[in-house]
Amino acid sequence: MLSNPTTDIETVKDIFSAHLKERKARRTPERYAILEEIYNRDDHFDAESLYIHMKTNNYRVSRATVYNTLELLVSCDLVKKHQFGKNLAQYEKSYGYKQHDHLICNNCGKVLEFCDPRVQQIKNMMGEILNFEVTSHSLNLYGNCAGGCEKTQ
């Protein structure tokens, strides 16, 4: 994950609190535990694996709370939701993190992140040429792990 070291969990909690208040949603300890768990991770994850991880670590959260909280976090841009091919939706923290792109293995589903300034240059150039304000982008490259694939064929 390409992180910004200045990202502070308290800042993220404040943003989430304001979003919950604006939506008249309850500010529960479970929701904040989910937020903290996500911001302590450095990987992509699916909702079910997050739920299982939290249950294994004795958090008292329901599956529905995990799924609903993820949707709330996506709606306030603290978490980004990805649909990589046929795989389940995957999530990653997004506040304070640089724009980056992904390589996804067709065999094992492994996701690698990369950041190349040439992608930004192409985005800017195409916006200028086509008189189009590009506000975000997503680049996912699909292929196969070279050698160390996590799934045997």
C-alpha positions in Angstrom: 0.0 0.0 0.0 1.4 3.4 -0.9 0.8 5.2 2.3 1.0 8.8 3.5 2.8 8.7 6.9 0.8 11.7 8.1 -2.5 9.8 8.1 -3.7 9.7 11.6 -6.4 7.3 12.9 -8.0 10.1 14.8 -8.4 12.2 11.7 -10.1 9.2 9.9 -12.4 8.7 13.0 -13.4 12.3 12.9 -14.3 12.1 9.2 -16.3 9.0 9.8 -18.0 10.5 12.8 -19.1 13.5 10.8 -20.3 11.3 8.0 -22.4 9.1 10.4 -23.8 12.2 12.1 -24.8 13.7 8.7 -26.5 10.5 7.7 -28.1 10.2 11.1 -26.5 6.8 11.6 -25.4 5.4 14.9 -21.9 5.9 16.1 -21.2 2.5 17.6 -18.0 1.0 19.0 -18.3 -1.8 16.5 -18.2 0.5 13.6 -15.1 2.3 15.0 -13.5 -1.1 15.6 -14.0 -2.1 12.0 -12.5 1.3 10.9 -9.5 0.8 13.1 -9.0 -2.8 11.9 -9.1 -1.6 8.2 -6.6 1.2 8.9 -4.2 -1.2 10.7 -4.1 -3.4 7.5 -1.8 -2.9 4.5 -3.6 -5.2 2.0 -6.7 -5.7 -0.1 -9.4 -7.7 1.6 -12.9 -8.9 1.1 -15.8 -8.4 3.5 -16.0 -12.0 4.6 -12.3 -12.3 5.4 -12.5 -9.1 7.4 -15.5 -10.5 9.3 -13.7 -13.8 10.0 -10.5 -12.0 11.1 -12.4 -9.8 13.5 -14.4 -12.8 15.0 -11.1 -14.7 15.3 -9.7 -11.8 17.3 -12.7 -11.7 19.6 -14.4 -8.6 18.3 -18.1 -8.7 18.9 -19.3 -7.8 15.4 -22.0 -9.3 13.2 -21.5 -10.1 9.6 -24.2 -7.5 8.7 -22.4 -4.8 10.7 -19.2 -5.5 8.8 -20.9 -5.3 5.4 -23.0 -2.2 6.4 -20.0 -0.4 7.8 -17.9 -1.1 4.7 -20.6 0.5 2.6 -20.6 3.6 4.9 -16.8 3.8 4.7 -17.0 3.6 0.9 -19.7 6.3 0.8 -17.4 8.8 2.7 -14.3 7.9 0.7 -12.4 6.3 3.6 -12.4 2.9 1.9 -12.2 2.1 -1.8 -14.2 -0.8 -3.3 -12.7 -2.7 -6.2 -14.2 -5.4 -8.5 -11.3 -7.2 -9.9 -12.6 -9.5 -12.7 -14.8 -12.3 -11.5 -13.5 -12.2 -7.9 -15.4 -11.0 -4.9 -15.4 -7.2 -4.2 -12.2 -6.2 -2.5 -11.6 -3.2 -0.3 -8.6 -1.1 0.7 -8.2 2.0 2.9 -8.0 5.1 0.9 -7.7 8.3 3.0 -4.3 9.8 2.7 -3.1 7.2 0.2 -1.7 8.0 -3.2 -3.4 7.1 -6.4 -2.1 3.8 -7.5 -2.9 1.1 -10.0 -3.1 -2.7 -9.8 -1.7 -5.9 -11.3 -4.1 -8.8 -10.7 -3.2 -12.5 -11.1 -5.8 -14.5 -13.1 -4.9 -17.7 -11.3 -4.6 -16.8 -7.6 -6.2 -13.4 -7.5 -3.2 -11.8 -5.9 -3.2 -8.0 -6.2 0.0 -6.0 -6.5 0.0 -2.2 -6.4 2.2 0.1 -8.5 2.5 3.8 -9.1 4.1 5.1 -12.3 4.1 8.9 -12.9 3.6 8.2 -16.7 0.1 7.1 -15.9 -0.6 10.6 -14.4 1.0 12.2 -17.4 -1.2 10.3 -19.8 -4.3 11.2 -17.7 -3.4 14.9 -17.8 -2.5 14.9 -21.5 -5.8 13.1 -22.5 -7.8 15.6 -20.4 -6.1 18.5 -22.1 -6.5 17.1 -25.6 -10.1 16.1 -25.2 -11.0 19.2 -23.0 -12.1 16.8 -20.3 -11.6 17.2 -16.5 -10.4 13.8 -15.3 -11.3 13.6 -11.6 -10.0 10.0 -10.9 -8.8 6.9 -12.7 -8.6 3.2 -12.3 -6.0 1.0 -14.1 -6.1 -2.7 -13.5 -3.7 -5.0 -15.4 -4.6 -8.7 -15.5 -2.1 -11.5 -16.1 -0.4 -14.4 -14.3 2.1 -14.4 -11.5 5.6 -15.1 -12.8 6.8 -18.1 -10.8 5.5 -17.5 -7.3 1.8 -17.9 -8.0 -0.2 -18.6 -4.8 -2.5 -21.1 -6.6 -1.1 -24.3 -8.1 -2.3 -24.9 -11.6 
